[in-house]
Amino acid sequence: MGKQSFKPGNMLYPVPVVMVSCGLPGEKPNIITVAWAGTTCSSPAMVSISVRPERYSYDIIKKSGEFVINLVTKELVFATDYCGVKSGRDVDKFAEMKLTPLPSKEIHAPGIAESPVNIECRVTKEIELGSHVMFLAEVVNVTVEDQYMDANGKFELNSTGLVAYSHGEYFLLGEKLGKFGYSVEKKKKK
């Protein structure tokens, strides 16, 4: 089996694709599609998104210091792609994609009501990296869709139909292969 060198690049795939909503008081809110998003800390809960400074949402997030990460499902893939290729300078993405701004509990930026999970974030640090600026943010509230809560109060996130992004394409997440710690679980005696 052979291997060859490939040009340096971001080949860490798949990654989550999310719609990030943002807004300034008195102005129309906007949505930007982001594939450079991730978890950075669990206590306090923190995330990061990386945005190119020339993007319309960059100035909104920089001025407001807040944004909402909205998880993407199969039903939202078309809107996700649209929000990634159209600029909020030219179109109202909420209106064009018939998405509903969801008032947030802890920040001014709205979430997207059609998303099963809305993660309200407050920026704590900006890091200039080159082509992108990383916004490091604390999670200040999370809203989840009632229909995905089971009888025991557990959020069944994996039943929402989440989507991942891999090298320019969108994929529906599917087959469960195991759970955390299954490789070291003791087998039950029969």
HUCOR-V375612 format. One record per pair of residues at least 24 apart in sequence whose C-alpha atoms are under 10 Angstrom apart, sorted by sequence separation. I is the first residue (numbers start at 1). J is the second residue. D is the distance in Angstrom with one decimal. If there is no record, write none. Layout:
I;J;D + I;J;D
This chain:
32;56;8.4 + 33;57;9.9 + 118;142;5.6 + 119;143;6.7 + 31;56;9.4 + 32;57;6.5 + 117;142;7.0 + 118;143;5.2 + 119;144;8.9 + 10;36;9.9 + 30;56;8.5 + 31;57;7.4 + 32;58;9.2 + 117;143;5.7 + 118;144;6.6 + 30;57;6.8 + 116;143;8.0 + 117;144;4.7 + 118;145;9.0 + 29;57;9.3 + 115;143;9.7 + 116;144;5.6 + 117;145;6.6 + 20;49;8.8 + 115;144;8.5 + 116;145;4.9 + 30;60;8.6 + 57;87;8.8 + 113;143;9.7 + 115;145;7.9 + 116;146;8.6 + 18;49;9.7 + 29;60;9.0 + 56;87;6.6 + 57;88;7.6 + 113;144;9.8 + 114;145;8.9 + 116;147;8.9 + 37;69;8.9 + 55;87;7.7 + 56;88;6.2 + 57;89;9.1 + 111;143;9.1 + 113;145;8.9 + 116;148;8.1 + 27;60;10.0 + 55;88;8.8 + 56;89;6.3 + 106;139;9.8 + 107;140;8.2 + 23;57;8.2 + 55;89;9.2 + 56;90;9.7 + 106;140;6.5 + 107;141;8.7 + 22;57;7.0 + 24;59;9.9 + 34;69;9.1 + 105;140;8.9 + 106;141;6.5 + 21;57;8.4 + 22;58;9.3 + 23;59;9.8 + 24;60;6.5 + 31;67;9.6 + 33;69;9.6 + 68;104;8.4 + 105;141;7.0 + 106;142;9.5 + 20;57;8.9 + 23;60;6.1 + 24;61;8.5 + 30;67;10.0 + 31;68;9.3 + 32;69;9.8 + 33;70;9.6 + 67;104;9.9 + 104;141;8.3 + 105;142;8.7 + 22;60;6.7 + 23;61;7.5 + 31;69;9.7 + 76;114;7.9 + 104;142;9.0 + 105;143;8.7 + 21;60;9.9 + 22;61;6.4 + 24;63;7.9 + 25;64;8.8 + 31;70;9.6 + 33;72;9.9 + 68;107;8.8 + 75;114;8.9 + 76;115;7.7 + 104;143;8.6 + 21;61;9.2 + 23;63;9.3 + 24;64;6.2 + 66;106;10.0 + 67;107;8.0 + 68;108;9.6 + 75;115;9.2 + 117;157;8.6 + 20;61;9.9 + 23;64;7.3 + 24;65;9.7 + 66;107;7.0 + 67;108;8.5 + 68;109;6.7 + 69;110;10.0 + 70;111;6.6 + 71;112;9.2 + 73;114;9.2 + 116;157;8.4 + 22;64;8.2 + 23;65;9.8 + 24;66;9.4 + 65;107;9.5 + 66;108;7.8 + 67;109;5.8 + 68;110;6.9 + 69;111;7.5 + 70;112;6.5 + 72;114;9.1 + 73;115;7.2 + 22;65;9.4 + 23;66;8.3 + 64;107;9.5 + 65;108;10.0 + 66;109;6.7 + 67;110;7.9 + 68;111;5.6 + 69;112;8.9 + 70;113;8.9 + 71;114;9.5 + 72;115;6.3 + 73;116;7.9 + 117;160;9.3 + 22;66;7.0 + 23;67;7.7 + 64;108;8.5 + 65;109;9.6 + 66;110;10.0 + 67;111;8.3 + 68;112;8.4 + 70;114;9.0 + 71;115;5.9 + 72;116;7.8 + 73;117;9.9 + 116;160;7.0 + 21;66;9.2 + 22;67;4.8 + 23;68;9.7 + 64;109;8.4 + 70;115;5.8 + 71;116;6.6 + 72;117;8.4 + 115;160;9.4 + 116;161;9.5 + 21;67;5.8 + 22;68;6.5 + 33;79;9.2 + 34;80;9.0 + 69;115;9.6 + 70;116;7.7 + 71;117;5.5 + 72;118;10.0 + 116;162;9.2 + 20;67;6.5 + 21;68;5.2 + 22;69;9.1 + 33;80;6.0 + 34;81;10.0 + 70;117;5.8 + 71;118;6.7 + 115;162;10.0 + 20;68;5.4 + 21;69;6.7 + 31;79;9.8 + 32;80;8.2 + 33;81;7.2 + 61;109;9.3 + 69;117;8.1 + 70;118;4.7 + 71;119;8.3 + 19;68;8.2 + 20;69;4.6 + 21;70;7.4 + 31;80;8.9 + 32;81;9.6 + 33;82;8.4 + 34;83;9.4 + 35;84;9.7 + 60;109;9.8 + 68;117;9.8 + 69;118;5.8 + 70;119;6.4 + 18;68;9.7 + 19;69;6.1 + 20;70;5.9 + 32;82;9.3 + 33;83;5.7 + 34;84;7.5 + 68;118;6.3 + 69;119;4.9 + 70;120;8.8 + 18;69;6.4 + 19;70;5.1 + 20;71;8.7 + 31;82;9.8 + 32;83;5.6 + 33;84;4.6 + 68;119;5.3 + 69;120;6.6 + 17;69;9.8 + 18;70;5.7 + 19;71;6.6 + 31;83;6.2 + 32;84;5.9 + 33;85;8.4 + 67;119;8.4 + 68;120;4.5 + 69;121;7.5 + 17;70;9.3 + 18;71;5.2 + 19;72;6.9 + 30;83;8.9 + 31;84;8.4 + 32;85;8.9 + 33;86;9.8 + 67;120;6.3 + 68;121;5.7 + 17;71;7.5 + 18;72;5.6 + 32;86;8.8 + 66;120;7.7 + 67;121;5.4 + 68;122;8.7 + 16;71;8.2 + 17;72;6.7 + 18;73;9.3 + 31;86;9.7 + 32;87;8.3 + 66;121;5.6 + 67;122;6.7 + 16;72;8.4 + 17;73;9.6 + 31;87;8.9 + 32;88;8.2 + 65;121;8.5 + 66;122;4.5 + 67;123;8.0 + 19;76;9.3 + 30;87;9.0 + 31;88;7.4 + 65;122;5.9 + 66;123;5.6 + 18;76;9.9 + 19;77;9.8 + 30;88;6.0 + 64;122;8.9 + 65;123;5.0 + 66;124;9.2 + 18;77;9.7 + 29;88;8.7 + 30;89;9.1 + 64;123;8.8 + 65;124;7.9 + 17;77;9.2 + 19;79;8.9 + 20;80;9.7 + 28;88;9.2 + 65;125;9.2 + 19;80;6.3 + 30;91;9.2 + 31;92;8.8 + 32;93;9.0 + 61;122;9.5 + 62;123;8.5 + 65;126;9.7 + 18;80;7.5 + 19;81;9.3 + 30;92;7.1 + 31;93;6.5 + 61;123;8.3 + 17;80;8.2 + 20;83;9.5 + 29;92;8.0 + 30;93;6.5 + 31;94;7.4 + 17;81;9.6 + 19;83;7.7 + 28;92;7.5 + 29;93;8.5 + 30;94;7.1 + 62;126;8.5 + 19;84;8.5 + 28;93;9.6 + 29;94;7.8 + 18;84;9.9 + 28;94;9.0 + 67;135;9.7 + 66;135;9.3 + 65;135;8.9 + 67;137;8.8 + 69;139;9.6 + 30;101;9.6 + 62;133;10.0 + 66;137;8.0 + 68;139;9.1 + 29;101;8.0 + 47;119;9.5 + 65;137;8.8 + 66;138;9.4 + 67;139;9.8 + 68;140;10.0 + 70;142;9.9 + 21;94;9.5 + 48;121;9.3 + 62;135;8.6 + 66;139;9.9 + 68;141;9.5 + 69;142;9.4 + 70;143;9.8 + 47;121;8.0 + 49;123;10.0 + 58;132;9.8 + 61;135;8.6 + 68;142;9.2 + 46;121;8.2 + 47;122;9.7 + 48;123;8.9 + 53;128;9.5 + 58;133;8.6 + 45;121;9.7 + 46;122;9.2 + 47;123;9.3 + 48;124;10.0 + 50;126;9.4 + 52;128;9.8 + 46;123;9.4 + 48;125;9.5 + 49;126;9.9 + 50;127;9.0 + 51;128;9.9 + 52;129;9.8 + 53;130;9.8 + 54;131;9.6 + 55;132;9.9 + 58;135;9.6 + 46;124;9.3 + 48;126;9.6 + 50;128;9.3 + 52;130;8.9 + 53;131;7.9 + 54;132;9.3 + 29;108;10.0 + 30;109;9.1 + 31;110;9.8 + 50;129;8.9 + 52;131;6.0 + 53;132;6.6 + 21;101;8.8 + 29;109;7.3 + 30;110;9.1 + 31;111;9.3 + 51;131;8.3 + 52;132;4.3 + 53;133;6.8 + 21;102;9.9 + 29;110;7.3 + 31;112;8.9 + 50;131;9.2 + 51;132;5.1 + 52;133;6.2 + 29;111;9.6 + 50;132;5.6 + 51;133;5.4 + 52;134;8.9 + 25;108;7.3 + 49;132;9.4 + 50;133;5.3 + 51;134;6.5 + 24;108;7.6 + 25;109;8.3 + 49;133;8.3 + 50;134;4.1 + 51;135;7.8 + 22;107;10.0 + 23;108;7.4 + 24;109;7.1 + 49;134;5.6 + 50;135;6.1 + 75;160;10.0 + 77;162;9.7 + 22;108;8.4 + 23;109;5.0 + 24;110;9.9 + 48;134;6.4 + 49;135;5.4 + 50;136;8.7 + 73;159;10.0 + 74;160;8.7 + 75;161;8.5 + 76;162;9.5 + 77;163;7.7 + 22;109;4.9 + 23;110;7.3 + 48;135;5.5 + 49;136;6.9 + 73;160;6.6 + 74;161;5.9 + 75;162;9.5 + 76;163;9.0 + 77;164;9.9 + 21;109;6.8 + 22;110;6.6 + 47;135;8.4 + 48;136;4.5 + 49;137;8.3 + 72;160;9.0 + 73;161;5.1 + 74;162;6.6 + 75;163;9.6 + 81;169;9.9 + 20;109;9.9 + 21;110;6.5 + 22;111;8.0 + 47;136;6.0 + 48;137;6.0 + 71;160;9.5 + 72;161;8.2 + 73;162;4.5 + 74;163;6.3 + 81;170;9.0 + 20;110;9.7 + 21;111;6.0 + 46;136;7.2 + 47;137;5.5 + 48;138;8.7 + 71;161;10.0 + 72;162;5.8 + 73;163;5.5 + 74;164;9.9 + 80;170;9.8 + 20;111;8.1 + 21;112;7.3 + 46;137;5.5 + 47;138;6.5 + 48;139;9.9 + 71;162;7.2 + 72;163;5.8 + 73;164;9.1 + 19;111;9.3 + 20;112;8.8 + 45;137;8.7 + 46;138;4.4 + 47;139;7.0 + 71;163;8.2 + 72;164;8.3 + 78;170;10.0 + 19;112;8.4 + 45;138;5.9 + 46;139;5.5 + 71;164;9.9 + 77;170;7.6 + 44;138;7.0 + 45;139;5.4 + 46;140;8.9 + 77;171;9.3 + 43;138;9.6 + 44;139;7.8 + 45;140;8.1 + 77;172;9.5 + 19;115;9.0 + 36;132;9.4 + 40;136;8.2 + 41;137;9.9 + 42;138;9.8 + 43;139;10.0 + 44;140;9.4 + 45;141;9.7 + 74;170;9.2 + 18;115;9.7 + 21;118;9.5 + 37;134;9.1 + 39;136;9.6 + 40;137;9.0 + 41;138;8.9 + 42;139;9.7 + 74;171;8.6 + 20;118;9.3 + 36;134;8.9 + 37;135;9.5 + 38;136;9.7 + 39;137;9.8 + 40;138;9.5 + 41;139;9.9 + 73;171;9.9 + 74;172;6.6 + 19;118;9.6 + 20;119;9.3 + 21;120;9.5 + 37;136;9.9 + 73;172;7.9 + 74;173;9.3 + 20;120;9.8 + 72;172;9.8 + 73;173;9.4 + 35;164;8.6 + 36;165;9.9 + 35;165;6.8 + 34;165;9.7 + 35;166;9.1 + 35;168;9.9 + 18;162;9.8 + 17;162;9.1 + 18;163;8.6 + 16;162;8.6 + 17;163;6.7 + 18;164;8.7 + 16;163;6.8 + 17;164;5.5 + 18;165;9.2 + 15;163;9.1 + 16;164;4.7 + 17;165;5.5 + 14;163;9.7 + 15;164;5.6 + 16;165;5.9 + 17;166;9.0 + 14;164;6.0 + 15;165;5.4 + 16;166;8.7 + 13;164;8.8 + 14;165;5.5 + 15;166;6.5 + 13;165;7.3 + 14;166;4.5 + 15;167;9.2 + 13;166;5.2 + 14;167;7.6 + 17;170;8.1 + 12;166;8.6 + 13;167;6.9 + 14;168;10.0 + 16;170;9.5 + 17;171;9.7 + 11;166;8.7 + 12;167;9.0 + 14;169;9.5 + 15;170;9.8 + 16;171;9.8 + 11;167;7.6 + 14;170;9.1 + 10;167;9.0 + 14;171;8.7
